[in-house]
């Protein structure tokens, strides 16, 4: 998975075991906790 500008020099290679729903939920929660819900909503489209 290429994370482009949000990369830390690491990529996720084992796609078959990657839980996209869990990742998406955690990603959204992070933005909400940090106070950037509007940015998340805009960029997730």
C-alpha distance matrix in Angstrom:
0.0 3.8 6.3 9.1 12.4 11.4 10.0 12.3 11.8 9.4 5.8 5.2 6.4 8.9 7.6 11.3 12.4 10.0 12.5 11.2 14.8 15.4 12.5 13.7 17.3 16.8 15.2 18.2 20.6 19.6 20.4 23.6 24.8 24.4 26.3 23.8 23.8 24.8 21.9 19.5 21.4 21.5 17.8 16.5 18.4
3.8 0.0 3.8 5.5 9.1 9.0 7.7 10.6 10.0 8.9 6.1 7.6 9.3 12.3 11.3 15.1 16.1 13.5 15.6 13.9 17.2 17.8 14.4 15.2 18.7 18.0 15.7 18.6 21.1 19.7 20.0 23.4 24.7 23.7 25.5 22.7 23.2 23.8 20.6 18.7 20.8 20.3 16.5 16.0 17.9
6.3 3.8 0.0 3.8 6.3 5.4 5.1 8.6 9.4 8.8 7.2 8.9 11.6 14.3 13.3 17.0 17.3 14.2 15.6 13.6 16.4 16.6 12.9 13.3 16.7 15.6 12.9 15.7 18.2 16.4 16.5 20.1 21.3 20.1 21.9 19.2 19.9 20.6 17.3 15.5 18.0 17.6 13.8 13.7 16.1
9.1 5.5 3.8 0.0 3.8 5.5 5.7 9.3 9.6 10.4 9.5 12.0 14.3 17.4 16.6 20.3 20.9 17.9 19.4 17.1 19.9 20.2 16.5 16.5 19.8 18.8 15.7 18.2 20.7 18.7 18.2 21.9 23.1 21.4 22.9 20.0 21.1 21.2 17.6 16.6 19.0 17.8 14.1 14.9 16.9
12.4 9.1 6.3 3.8 0.0 3.8 5.5 8.7 10.0 11.6 11.8 14.5 17.3 20.3 19.6 23.3 23.4 20.3 21.4 19.1 21.4 21.3 17.6 17.4 20.2 18.8 15.5 17.7 20.0 17.5 16.7 20.4 21.4 19.2 20.7 17.9 19.5 19.6 15.8 15.5 18.3 17.0 13.5 15.1 17.4
11.4 9.0 5.4 5.5 3.8 0.0 3.8 6.7 9.1 10.0 10.4 12.6 15.9 18.5 17.9 21.5 21.1 17.8 18.7 16.7 18.8 18.2 14.4 14.6 17.2 15.4 12.2 14.8 16.8 14.1 13.9 17.7 18.3 16.4 18.4 15.9 17.5 18.3 14.7 13.9 17.0 16.5 13.1 14.1 17.0
10.0 7.7 5.1 5.7 5.5 3.8 0.0 3.8 5.4 6.4 7.4 10.2 13.4 16.2 16.4 20.0 19.6 16.8 18.4 17.0 19.6 18.8 15.1 16.1 18.8 16.7 14.2 17.3 19.0 16.3 16.8 20.5 20.8 19.1 21.5 19.3 20.9 21.9 18.4 17.3 20.4 20.0 16.5 17.1 19.9
12.3 10.6 8.6 9.3 8.7 6.7 3.8 0.0 3.8 5.4 8.1 11.0 14.1 16.8 17.7 21.2 20.3 17.8 19.6 18.8 21.3 20.0 16.4 18.0 20.2 17.6 15.6 18.9 19.9 17.0 18.0 21.6 21.2 19.6 22.3 20.7 22.6 24.0 20.7 19.6 23.0 22.9 19.6 20.1 23.2
11.8 10.0 9.4 9.6 10.0 9.1 5.4 3.8 0.0 3.8 6.8 10.3 12.6 15.8 17.1 20.7 20.3 18.2 20.6 20.0 23.0 21.9 18.4 20.2 22.8 20.4 18.5 21.9 23.2 20.4 21.4 25.1 24.8 23.3 26.0 24.2 25.9 27.2 23.8 22.6 25.8 25.5 21.9 22.4 25.1
9.4 8.9 8.8 10.4 11.6 10.0 6.4 5.4 3.8 0.0 3.8 6.8 9.2 12.2 13.7 17.1 16.6 14.7 17.4 17.2 20.3 19.1 15.9 18.1 20.7 18.5 17.0 20.7 21.9 19.5 21.0 24.5 24.3 23.3 26.1 24.4 25.7 27.2 24.0 22.3 25.3 25.4 21.9 21.6 24.5
5.8 6.1 7.2 9.5 11.8 10.4 7.4 8.1 6.8 3.8 0.0 3.8 6.2 9.3 10.3 13.9 13.9 12.0 14.9 14.5 17.9 17.3 14.2 16.3 19.2 17.6 16.2 19.7 21.4 19.6 21.0 24.3 24.7 24.0 26.5 24.5 25.2 26.6 23.6 21.4 24.1 24.3 20.6 19.9 22.5
5.2 7.6 8.9 12.0 14.5 12.6 10.2 11.0 10.3 6.8 3.8 0.0 3.8 6.0 6.9 10.3 10.2 8.4 11.6 11.7 15.3 14.7 12.0 14.5 17.4 16.1 15.3 18.9 20.4 19.2 20.9 24.0 24.4 24.3 26.8 24.9 25.2 26.8 24.1 21.5 23.9 24.5 21.0 19.6 22.1
6.4 9.3 11.6 14.3 17.3 15.9 13.4 14.1 12.6 9.2 6.2 3.8 0.0 3.8 5.6 8.7 9.6 9.1 12.8 13.4 17.1 16.9 14.7 17.2 20.2 19.3 18.7 22.1 23.8 22.8 24.5 27.4 28.0 28.0 30.4 28.5 28.6 30.1 27.4 24.7 26.8 27.4 23.8 22.2 24.4
8.9 12.3 14.3 17.4 20.3 18.5 16.2 16.8 15.8 12.2 9.3 6.0 3.8 0.0 3.8 5.6 6.1 6.8 10.6 12.1 15.6 15.3 14.0 16.8 19.4 18.7 18.9 22.1 23.5 23.1 25.1 27.7 28.2 28.7 31.2 29.4 29.1 31.0 28.6 25.6 27.5 28.5 25.1 23.1 25.2
7.6 11.3 13.3 16.6 19.6 17.9 16.4 17.7 17.1 13.7 10.3 6.9 5.6 3.8 0.0 3.8 5.5 5.1 8.5 9.3 12.9 13.5 12.2 14.5 17.3 17.3 17.3 20.2 22.0 22.0 23.7 26.1 27.1 27.7 29.8 27.8 27.2 28.8 26.6 23.4 24.9 25.9 22.7 20.3 22.1
11.3 15.1 17.0 20.3 23.3 21.5 20.0 21.2 20.7 17.1 13.9 10.3 8.7 5.6 3.8 0.0 3.8 5.7 8.4 10.2 13.2 13.9 13.7 16.0 18.4 18.8 19.4 22.0 23.6 24.0 25.9 27.9 29.0 30.0 32.0 30.2 29.2 31.0 29.2 25.8 27.0 28.3 25.3 22.6 24.2
12.4 16.1 17.3 20.9 23.4 21.1 19.6 20.3 20.3 16.6 13.9 10.2 9.6 6.1 5.5 3.8 0.0 3.8 6.4 9.3 11.9 11.6 11.8 14.7 16.4 16.4 17.6 20.3 21.4 21.9 24.2 26.0 26.7 28.0 30.2 28.8 27.9 30.1 28.4 24.9 26.4 28.1 25.2 22.5 24.6
10.0 13.5 14.2 17.9 20.3 17.8 16.8 17.8 18.2 14.7 12.0 8.4 9.1 6.8 5.1 5.7 3.8 0.0 3.8 6.0 9.0 8.8 8.3 11.1 13.2 13.2 14.0 16.7 18.1 18.5 20.6 22.5 23.4 24.5 26.6 25.1 24.2 26.3 24.6 21.2 22.7 24.4 21.5 18.8 21.1
12.5 15.6 15.6 19.4 21.4 18.7 18.4 19.6 20.6 17.4 14.9 11.6 12.8 10.6 8.5 8.4 6.4 3.8 0.0 3.8 5.6 5.5 6.3 8.7 10.2 10.9 12.3 14.4 15.6 16.7 18.8 20.3 21.3 22.9 24.7 23.4 22.1 24.3 23.1 19.4 20.7 22.8 20.3 17.3 19.6
11.2 13.9 13.6 17.1 19.1 16.7 17.0 18.8 20.0 17.2 14.5 11.7 13.4 12.1 9.3 10.2 9.3 6.0 3.8 0.0 3.8 5.5 5.0 6.0 8.5 9.9 10.3 12.1 14.1 15.2 16.6 18.3 19.9 21.2 22.6 20.8 19.4 21.3 20.0 16.3 17.3 19.2 16.8 13.7 15.8
14.8 17.2 16.4 19.9 21.4 18.8 19.6 21.3 23.0 20.3 17.9 15.3 17.1 15.6 12.9 13.2 11.9 9.0 5.6 3.8 0.0 3.8 5.4 5.1 6.2 8.6 9.8 10.6 12.3 14.3 15.7 16.6 18.3 20.2 21.3 19.8 17.9 20.0 19.3 15.6 16.1 18.7 16.9 13.4 15.5
15.4 17.8 16.6 20.2 21.3 18.2 18.8 20.0 21.9 19.1 17.3 14.7 16.9 15.3 13.5 13.9 11.6 8.8 5.5 5.5 3.8 0.0 3.8 5.5 5.2 6.2 8.5 10.0 10.6 12.3 14.6 15.4 16.4 18.5 20.2 19.2 17.7 20.4 19.7 16.0 17.2 19.9 18.1 15.1 17.8
12.5 14.4 12.9 16.5 17.6 14.4 15.1 16.4 18.4 15.9 14.2 12.0 14.7 14.0 12.2 13.7 11.8 8.3 6.3 5.0 5.4 3.8 0.0 3.8 5.5 5.2 6.0 8.6 9.9 10.6 12.6 14.3 15.4 16.7 18.6 17.2 16.2 18.7 17.4 13.9 15.7 17.9 15.6 13.1 16.1
13.7 15.2 13.3 16.5 17.4 14.6 16.1 18.0 20.2 18.1 16.3 14.5 17.2 16.8 14.5 16.0 14.7 11.1 8.7 6.0 5.1 5.5 3.8 0.0 3.8 5.5 5.0 6.1 8.6 9.9 10.9 12.4 14.3 15.6 16.8 15.0 13.5 15.6 14.6 10.9 12.2 14.6 12.6 9.7 12.7
17.3 18.7 16.7 19.8 20.2 17.2 18.8 20.2 22.8 20.7 19.2 17.4 20.2 19.4 17.3 18.4 16.4 13.2 10.2 8.5 6.2 5.2 5.5 3.8 0.0 3.8 5.5 5.2 6.2 8.7 10.2 10.6 12.2 14.4 15.5 14.5 12.6 15.4 15.2 11.5 12.7 15.8 14.5 11.8 14.7
16.8 18.0 15.6 18.8 18.8 15.4 16.7 17.6 20.4 18.5 17.6 16.1 19.3 18.7 17.3 18.8 16.4 13.2 10.9 9.9 8.6 6.2 5.2 5.5 3.8 0.0 3.8 5.4 5.0 6.2 8.8 9.8 10.4 12.3 14.3 13.7 12.8 16.0 15.2 12.0 14.1 16.9 15.3 13.3 16.7
15.2 15.7 12.9 15.7 15.5 12.2 14.2 15.6 18.5 17.0 16.2 15.3 18.7 18.9 17.3 19.4 17.6 14.0 12.3 10.3 9.8 8.5 6.0 5.0 5.5 3.8 0.0 3.8 5.5 5.2 6.6 8.8 10.1 10.9 12.7 11.3 10.7 13.4 12.1 8.9 11.5 13.8 11.9 10.3 14.0
18.2 18.6 15.7 18.2 17.7 14.8 17.3 18.9 21.9 20.7 19.7 18.9 22.1 22.1 20.2 22.0 20.3 16.7 14.4 12.1 10.6 10.0 8.6 6.1 5.2 5.4 3.8 0.0 3.8 5.4 5.3 6.3 8.7 10.1 10.8 9.3 7.7 10.6 10.2 6.9 8.8 11.8 10.9 9.2 12.6
20.6 21.1 18.2 20.7 20.0 16.8 19.0 19.9 23.2 21.9 21.4 20.4 23.8 23.5 22.0 23.6 21.4 18.1 15.6 14.1 12.3 10.6 9.9 8.6 6.2 5.0 5.5 3.8 0.0 3.8 5.4 5.0 6.1 8.5 9.8 9.8 8.7 12.3 12.4 9.7 11.7 14.8 14.3 12.9 16.3
19.6 19.7 16.4 18.7 17.5 14.1 16.3 17.0 20.4 19.5 19.6 19.2 22.8 23.1 22.0 24.0 21.9 18.5 16.7 15.2 14.3 12.3 10.6 9.9 8.7 6.2 5.2 5.4 3.8 0.0 3.8 5.4 5.2 6.2 8.6 8.6 9.0 12.4 11.6 9.5 12.5 15.0 13.9 13.4 17.1
20.4 20.0 16.5 18.2 16.7 13.9 16.8 18.0 21.4 21.0 21.0 20.9 24.5 25.1 23.7 25.9 24.2 20.6 18.8 16.6 15.7 14.6 12.6 10.9 10.2 8.8 6.6 5.3 5.4 3.8 0.0 3.8 5.5 5.2 6.1 5.0 5.6 8.7 8.0 6.4 9.5 11.7 11.1 11.3 14.7
23.6 23.4 20.1 21.9 20.4 17.7 20.5 21.6 25.1 24.5 24.3 24.0 27.4 27.7 26.1 27.9 26.0 22.5 20.3 18.3 16.6 15.4 14.3 12.4 10.6 9.8 8.8 6.3 5.0 5.4 3.8 0.0 3.8 5.5 5.1 5.7 4.9 8.7 9.5 8.1 10.1 12.9 13.4 13.1 16.2
24.8 24.7 21.3 23.1 21.4 18.3 20.8 21.2 24.8 24.3 24.7 24.4 28.0 28.2 27.1 29.0 26.7 23.4 21.3 19.9 18.3 16.4 15.4 14.3 12.2 10.4 10.1 8.7 6.1 5.2 5.5 3.8 0.0 3.8 5.5 7.7 8.3 11.9 12.4 11.4 13.8 16.3 16.4 16.4 19.7
24.4 23.7 20.1 21.4 19.2 16.4 19.1 19.6 23.3 23.3 24.0 24.3 28.0 28.7 27.7 30.0 28.0 24.5 22.9 21.2 20.2 18.5 16.7 15.6 14.4 12.3 10.9 10.1 8.5 6.2 5.2 5.5 3.8 0.0 3.8 5.8 8.1 11.0 10.7 10.7 13.6 15.4 15.3 16.1 19.4
26.3 25.5 21.9 22.9 20.7 18.4 21.5 22.3 26.0 26.1 26.5 26.8 30.4 31.2 29.8 32.0 30.2 26.6 24.7 22.6 21.3 20.2 18.6 16.8 15.5 14.3 12.7 10.8 9.8 8.6 6.1 5.1 5.5 3.8 0.0 3.8 5.9 8.3 9.0 9.7 11.9 13.6 14.5 15.5 18.4
23.8 22.7 19.2 20.0 17.9 15.9 19.3 20.7 24.2 24.4 24.5 24.9 28.5 29.4 27.8 30.2 28.8 25.1 23.4 20.8 19.8 19.2 17.2 15.0 14.5 13.7 11.3 9.3 9.8 8.6 5.0 5.7 7.7 5.8 3.8 0.0 3.8 5.5 5.3 6.4 8.8 10.1 10.8 12.2 15.0
23.8 23.2 19.9 21.1 19.5 17.5 20.9 22.6 25.9 25.7 25.2 25.2 28.6 29.1 27.2 29.2 27.9 24.2 22.1 19.4 17.9 17.7 16.2 13.5 12.6 12.8 10.7 7.7 8.7 9.0 5.6 4.9 8.3 8.1 5.9 3.8 0.0 3.8 5.5 5.1 6.2 8.6 10.0 10.5 12.9
24.8 23.8 20.6 21.2 19.6 18.3 21.9 24.0 27.2 27.2 26.6 26.8 30.1 31.0 28.8 31.0 30.1 26.3 24.3 21.3 20.0 20.4 18.7 15.6 15.4 16.0 13.4 10.6 12.3 12.4 8.7 8.7 11.9 11.0 8.3 5.5 3.8 0.0 3.8 5.4 5.1 6.2 8.6 10.0 11.6
21.9 20.6 17.3 17.6 15.8 14.7 18.4 20.7 23.8 24.0 23.6 24.1 27.4 28.6 26.6 29.2 28.4 24.6 23.1 20.0 19.3 19.7 17.4 14.6 15.2 15.2 12.1 10.2 12.4 11.6 8.0 9.5 12.4 10.7 9.0 5.3 5.5 3.8 0.0 3.8 5.5 5.1 6.1 8.4 10.6
19.5 18.7 15.5 16.6 15.5 13.9 17.3 19.6 22.6 22.3 21.4 21.5 24.7 25.6 23.4 25.8 24.9 21.2 19.4 16.3 15.6 16.0 13.9 10.9 11.5 12.0 8.9 6.9 9.7 9.5 6.4 8.1 11.4 10.7 9.7 6.4 5.1 5.4 3.8 0.0 3.8 5.4 5.2 5.8 8.8
21.4 20.8 18.0 19.0 18.3 17.0 20.4 23.0 25.8 25.3 24.1 23.9 26.8 27.5 24.9 27.0 26.4 22.7 20.7 17.3 16.1 17.2 15.7 12.2 12.7 14.1 11.5 8.8 11.7 12.5 9.5 10.1 13.8 13.6 11.9 8.8 6.2 5.1 5.5 3.8 0.0 3.8 5.6 5.4 6.9
21.5 20.3 17.6 17.8 17.0 16.5 20.0 22.9 25.5 25.4 24.3 24.5 27.4 28.5 25.9 28.3 28.1 24.4 22.8 19.2 18.7 19.9 17.9 14.6 15.8 16.9 13.8 11.8 14.8 15.0 11.7 12.9 16.3 15.4 13.6 10.1 8.6 6.2 5.1 5.4 3.8 0.0 3.8 5.8 6.2
17.8 16.5 13.8 14.1 13.5 13.1 16.5 19.6 21.9 21.9 20.6 21.0 23.8 25.1 22.7 25.3 25.2 21.5 20.3 16.8 16.9 18.1 15.6 12.6 14.5 15.3 11.9 10.9 14.3 13.9 11.1 13.4 16.4 15.3 14.5 10.8 10.0 8.6 6.1 5.2 5.6 3.8 0.0 3.8 5.5
16.5 16.0 13.7 14.9 15.1 14.1 17.1 20.1 22.4 21.6 19.9 19.6 22.2 23.1 20.3 22.6 22.5 18.8 17.3 13.7 13.4 15.1 13.1 9.7 11.8 13.3 10.3 9.2 12.9 13.4 11.3 13.1 16.4 16.1 15.5 12.2 10.5 10.0 8.4 5.8 5.4 5.8 3.8 0.0 3.8
18.4 17.9 16.1 16.9 17.4 17.0 19.9 23.2 25.1 24.5 22.5 22.1 24.4 25.2 22.1 24.2 24.6 21.1 19.6 15.8 15.5 17.8 16.1 12.7 14.7 16.7 14.0 12.6 16.3 17.1 14.7 16.2 19.7 19.4 18.4 15.0 12.9 11.6 10.6 8.8 6.9 6.2 5.5 3.8 0.0
